[in-house]
Amino acid sequence: MLEAIDHVQLAAPPGCEEEARRFFGGLLGLEEIEKPEPLRARGGAWFRVGAQQLHVGVERSFAPARKAHPAFAVRSYDELQARLHEAGVEVTDDGSIPGIRRCYFADPWENRIELIALDPGT
């Protein structure tokens, strides 16, 4: 039986590593984790998200995921949304579910990402 999600992978084009570190590590504040030695030659970068991981993997014939997406729950929803705005990232609020604060934005390669406020009042 399935127990939990271990990681989510987002695809990115070859040469994405430094931009992934800047965006996911610097802007979103995720801790980069070391990839296992046998996988390093494939490129990409891995990050810790709570007890799970986000893997940015290199895809040679890359096309962005504009519908399928990860949704990250955050306590600092307003703060993170402000950081995204300050960095020039377009953020789209979505109030379609009553009582749920959420928004969408894209990573540097136009993959869709969702933020959900853990505390709807923040």
Buried (B, 14 or more C-beta within 10 A) or exposed (E): EEEEEEEBBBBBBEEBBEBBBEBBBEBBEBEBEEBEEEEEEEBBBBBEBEEBBBBBBBBEEBEBBEEEBBEBBBEBBEEBBEBBEEEEBEBEEEEEEEEEBBBBBBBBBEBBBBBBBEEEEE
